[in-house]
Amino acid sequence: MNLLRTKSVEQSIQDTEEPAHRLRRALSALDLTVFGVGVIIGTGIFVLTGQVAKDKAGPAVALSFILAAVVCGLAALCYAEFASTVPVAGSAYTFSYATLGEFPAWIIGWDLILEMALGAAVVSVGWSGYFAALLDDIGVTLPDSIAAPPGEGGTVNVPAIVLVLLVTGLLVLGVKISSRVNAVVVAIKVAVVLLVIFAGLFFITGANYDPFIPPSEPTPAVEGLKAPLIQVIFGSAPVSFGWPGIFAAVAIVFFAYIGFDVVATAAEEARRPQRDLPIGLIGSLVITAVLYAAVATVVAGMQNYKELSDEAPLADAFKAVGHPVFSTFISVGAVIGLTTVVLILLLGQSRIFFAMGRDGLVPRWLSAVHPRFGTPYRSTIIMGVIVAVLAGFIPLAELAELVNIGTLFAFLVVSIGVMILRETRPDLPRAFRTPWVPVIPILSVLACLFVMINLPVETWLRFLAWMAVGIVIYAAYGYRNSRLGREGPVAYKS
């Protein structure tokens, strides 16, 4: 049994030209950057700012956002080299197949399915809450039974289901149509963020920044499976505020940057992938990191960090200073903005399934491309239905941190893969080269591990359980039906 058989980079690229599995190249560097900005600006900026400032970092929450961006930035440099060298759908899954082997590629693909499907479902539920609140403001009240999340008073979350199904239909119609819709929505979302920054400047009170880094204070120890893994390993007591609180907050605000790697999944739909993918990956991350840090700083200056709202800190900060009109604009922007997050996560998810189907690790019919729209419509529809069911019927509050650990694991594997491919295939043309290899990839691995061990033990156990299910499926189906296994390595030479 050869679990580490690798698929050559040349064959991965050659597979993209098969007529039955060829995606339409329609995306520019600007499209990819907008996709990245669209998926990053979402729950993190509209919700997490208040929670983290209040409980972990105080006014210094902006530093937590910056540190989380550094972790993502290290991984982005590694992603950019891989995406420009292997411009094939599948992102970290495809990169792993070319460097680590088939079984590690399956594991990372299975991990990405968890990250993007669960992430899209979680964001859909968040969107549903904002949508119901806006309807309530205009006098239309949805009963909790059809609008609240299951487990929190609801039976079925109808708005979340409708959103996911509408977005799925849009993705089937074509990636360029999706990108145009996304561009309009992202423009609105960025305008709202800029409104918060520039309007909020007039309501900043200097006293709210004093102290900028509140002194550390112990918090009640979290026991059992809910304790962070770092506490279990090193016996460290949990602390809020101070530098320990800032670092602890990084593991939470990391969710704010979830999804920038989706840009790499659209590699086969980029017009000039070797040039455009690095621009999209790094550009979107830089733009959003600056916006996040600015928003966090302004909001912390508008209202004392102890009084910030957990649910809608941006909107409620303007209410607190007597300007509810701004608050309404922000709520509308949140509803519109979260729509693009769902769209792009579903786009990335369907491309992962598409790539795995083309390789035979899941049924090949999942990689069929629509003859008119040029999209992987079967995988898009199936994943859309699955996400709709998750968003509508499953309590997700306890599962949200699985998105973080899944993403960090993907970052870690890609960082290792860059070092391996530099050694095994130094001859490959690289339009973008990660600087200071192996220093940058090693720092990326260490940074990802640090954030991962700050997650609860129960999150690790759930993640390992998901991986175990994936191993069973690979053993029962993927290994036996692998195209590489059936056709042999000769068929995969250039």
N, C-alpha and C positions, 0 to 999 in steps of 0.2 A: 504493500500500500504506500503510494507516494503522495503524502499530504503537502509536500512543499514544491510540487511541480509549478514552474512559473510560465506565464504567458509572455512572450517577447513583446517589447515595445512596438516593434515593427508590425507584428500581427495585430496588436490592439488597434493600431492606426489603420491597418488594411481592412479590418472588420467594419470600420465606419463607412466604407464605400460599397458595402453590399446593398443592392437596390431594395431588398425587402426590409432592411434595418437601417436605412440612411435617414438621418434627421436633417431638417432644412436649416442651412446656415443663414441666419437672419439678424444676429445680434452684433452690435458694435461695442466698442469699449465703453461708450456712454451708457448704452443699454445695460451692460453688465455692472457698471458702477451704480446705476440707479437701482438695479435688482438688489445689490448689496446693501445700499442705504435703506431700501424699502423693507428688507427683512430685519435689519438691525434695529431701526427706530420703531419701537413698539412697546411691549409690556415694560421693558426696563426703564424707559424714560418716563412713562406715564404713571407707573405704579411703584417701582422699587425704590425710587429716590427717597420718598418719605419713610418707608419701612426701615431702610438701612440707616438713614440719618438718625432716626428716632431711637433705634435699638442697638446700633453697632458703632457708628463712626462719628456722629455729631456733624457739625458743619464741614468737617474734613471728608465728607462722603465723596467729594469730587476726586480726592486722591485715590479712593477705592476704585472709582470708574477708570481712572488713568492706569492704575496697576493692572486691572483686568484687561484693559486694552493692550498693555505691554505683553501680557501672556498670549493674547490672541495675535498680536503683531509678530511675535517670534514664530508662531505657527504659520501665519500668513506668508512669511518669507519662504518657508519650506513648501507650502502649498503652491506658491507662485512658480517655483522652479519645476515642480512636478507637472503642474497644469500646462506650462509652456512646452515641456518636453514630451508629455503624453497627453495631447489634447483630445481626450476621449471621455465620453459620458461615464459617470460613475464615481468621480472624485476619489476619495481615499480608498474605495474598494478597488478601482482600476489601478491606482498607484501601488497598492499592496500586492496585487496579482503579478505585477511586473518586477517586484523586488523580494517580497517575503515568501510568496507561494500561494497556492490555491486555498488551502485551509485557513491561513491567516486572512486572506482576502475575503473568504466567506464570513469569517467572524466579524470583520470590520463592516462588511455589507449589512450583515444582520444587525450590527450595532447602529448603523446609520438609519436603518428602517425604524428602529426604536426612537432614535433622536428626532427624526423629522416628523414621523407620524404622531408621536406623543406631543411634540412641540406644537404642531399645527392644531391638535385637539385642545391643548391647554390655552393657546391664544384665542381659539374660537370661543371658548367659554368666557374668557375675559372680555372679548368683543361683545358677547351677548349681554353681559352686565352693563356695559356702557350704553348699549343700544336700548335696553329696557329703561335705564335711567333717563335717557333723552326723551323717549316716548312718554314717560311719566311727567316730564317737564311741560309737555304740550297737552297734558290731560288724558293721555291714553295709557292706562295701567294694565300691563300683562299680569295674569295670575302667576304666582310663584310656581305652581305645578307645571307650567309649560315654559317658564323663562329662567328659573333658578337652576343652578347645577344640581344634579342628583347627589343626594347626601347632605345637601344644604337647603332642604325644603322643597326641592323640585322633583318631579317624576320623570319628565323628559324635557330636554333643553331644545325647544323647537327653533328659536333664532339661530343657535349654533349650527344645527343640522342644515337649515336653509342656506346659511352662509357657505358652508363647506361644499354643498352640492352645486351652488351657483358658481363658485370659484372653480370647481372641477370641470363644469361645462365650459367655462372660459378657457381653461388650459387645453381642453380637447380641440377647440377651434383654432389654436395656433399660438406659438410662442411669441410671434411678433405682435399679434393682437393683445396678448397678455402683457407684453412689455409696454405697449402704448398706454393701456389702462393703468398699469403700474406707474408709468412716468407721471401721469396726471395726478394720481393719488399721492405719490411721493412728493410732488411739488406742493400740494396742499399741506401734507404732513410737516415738511420742512418749514413752510411758512408759519405754521402754528408754533413750532419750536422756536423760530426766530422771534415770533411775537412774545413768547414767554421771556426770552432773553432780554430783548430791548425794552419791552414795556416794564418788565420786572425791575430793571435797573433803577427806575424812578421810585421804587418802593422799598429799596434796601435800607435796612437799619444796621449801622455798624455794630451795635451792641449784640446783635444776633450772632456775630462771628467770634464773640469773646466768651469762652476760649475757643479758638478754631479747632484745636484737638483737645477735647475734654479729658480730664485725668481718668486713668483706667479704674474700673471698679468691677469687682467680682460679680458674677451672676450665678444664680442657683445652678448647681451642677445638673447637667442633663444625664440621666442614668439610662442604662440598658441600650436597646437598639437605636434609640434616638440620639445617643451621644455621638459627636464627631469622631471619626476614626483616629484623628491625631490625639484626642483625649484618651482613647483606649490604649493607644500604642505608648505614648509618652507620659500619661498620667497628668497632663497639664489641665489645670482648672480653667473653665471658660471665663472669658473676660470681655466686657464691653468697653468701648471707647479706648483712648490712647492708641498707640501704634498696634497693639494686639487686636483691638477692635477694628481698626482700619484693614488689617490683613484678613481678619475673619469675615469682614464684609465683602472681600473680593470674591469668595466662593459663592456669595449670593448674587452680587451684581454681574457676575460672569454671564448669567442668563441674559443680560441685556445685549450681549454681543452674539448670542446664539444665531447661527444661520449664515454668517458671512461666507462660510465654506460652500454654501449652496451655489455660489458663483462658479465654482470649479465643476459642479455637476452639469453645467450648461456648456461644457467645452466643445461639444460637437455642433452646437448651434451658434458658435461665434464665427464671425466672418474671417478674422485673422487671430486665431487663438493664441499663437505664440506671443503676439504683442498685446492683445486685448485683455487676456485673462489676468496677467499680473497687474495691469492697470485697474481692472475691476476689483480684484481682491484687496489690494493695498489701498487704493483710493477710497473705497467705501469705508474701510476701517478707520482711516485717518479722519475723514469727514465726520463720521459719527462719534469718534472719541472726543473731538473738539466740541461738538454740540453737547454731548453728555456732560462733559466737565463744566461747560458754561452754564447749562441749565441747573445742574446740581448746586453750583456756587450761588447763582441768583436766587433760587428757591430757598436755600438755607439762610440767605440774607434777608429775605422778605418776612420770614416767620421763624420764631425760635424752634430749633430742631426738636425740642420735646413736645411741641404742639403740632407738628406736621401730620397730615392725614395719612393713614395707611392705605386707603383705597384710591384716592385721587389727589395726590399732594400738589400737583401743578394747579389744577382747577381750584382746589380749596384754599391755596395760598392767596389767590386773587380775591376770593370771597372774604378772606380774613382781613385784607387791606381795603375792603369796601368797593370792589369792582367786579360784581358778578357777571357783567357782560363779557369780560375776558374769559371768565370761567366757562361760559356757554360755548364760546369759540373753541376753547381747548377740548371740551368734551366731544364736540363734533369732530375735531381733528383726531381725537383718539379712536373714535368709531371708524372713521375713514382710514386712518393709518394702520390699525390692526388688521384691516382687510388685506392689505398687501403682504403682511407677514404670513398670513395663512396661504395666500396665493403662491408665494415663493417657496415656502416649505413644502407645499404639495408638488410644486414643479420639481424640486430637488429629489423628493421621495420617489416620484414616478421615474426619474432618470436612473436612480439606483436600481430599481426593479428592472428597468429596461436593459441595463448593462448586464445584470445577473442572468436575465432570461436569454440574452444573446450568447452568453457563455454556457448555457445549459444547466446552471446551478439551481435555477427555478424553471418551471415549464417554459419552453421556447416561445410559445404563442403569446406570452406576455410582452415580448419584444417586437411584436408586429407594429408597423407604422401605418397610420391612416393614409390611404392613397391620395386624398384631397388635401388634408390639413397638414400632413407631414409631422404628426405628433404620435408618440407612443400611447395611443388612446386606450388600449386595454389596461395597461398598468396604471394609467392615470385614473380611469373610472373605478377600478378595483380598490386602489388606495384611497380614493375619495370617499367611497362608501364605507370603508373600514374606519377612516378618521371621523366621518359623520356619526357612526355608531358610538365611537369612543366619546366624542364631544356631547352627544345627546343623552347617553344612557349610563355612562360609567363615572363614578366619583373619581376625580383626577387630582384632588388637592394633595393627597399623600404620594402621588407618583411624579409630580412635577420635577423633582430633583434628579430623576432618572435622565432627563434631557441633558442636564449639566454633565453628569458623569459619562454619558454616551458621547457627547461632543468632545470632552477632554480626552477620552480614550482614542478617538479618531485623530485628534491633533498629535497625540503622542506617537501613534503608529506612523503617521506621515513624516514626522520629524526623524524617526529612526530610518524610514525608508529612503530619505534623501541621502543619508550617509552611506547606506548600502549601495544605492544606485551609482553614487560617485565612484565607489570601489569596483563594482562589477561591470559597469558600462561607462567608463570615462570617455568613450568615443562618441556618445550621443550628442547631437547638437542641442544646446540649451540656450533658448532665446533670453531666458532670465536665469541668473545663477544666485542662489542664496549666498550672501556674503559670509565670510569668516567660518566656513565649514572646517571642522565639526563644532566650533564653539557655539554658533547660533542654534543648531539642532539640539545640542546637549542642554543648553539653557532652556530651550523650549520643553524638552522632556522633563527637566527638573521642575520648571514652573507649573506644568500640567499636573505632575504628581503632587506638588504642594497643595494646589487647589483641590485636587481629588481627595486627599486625606482630611480635608476640612469638611467633607460631606458626612452625613450620618452613617452609622454602621448599617442601618436598615436599607439605605440606598444601595450600598455595596452588595448586600445580600440579594436584593431584587435584581440588580444588574447581573450578578453571577447566575441567578436563576434563569434570566432571559438568555444569557449566553449558553447555558446548558440545554435549553430548548433548541437553540440554533444548532448546536452540535448534533443533537439527535436527528434533526431534519437533514443536515448535511450528510450524515452517515446513511440515512434511509433513502435519500433521493439525490442530493447534489453530487456526491462522489461518483455514484453509478452513472449519472446522466451528463456529467461534465463533458463539454465539447472537447476540451483539451485532453481529457482522459480517453475519449473514444477515437479521436483522430490522431493523437500522438503528437509529439513535438515537431516532427518533420513538417506537418501541415502548418506549423506556426512560424516557419522561417520566412524571412523576407525574400 
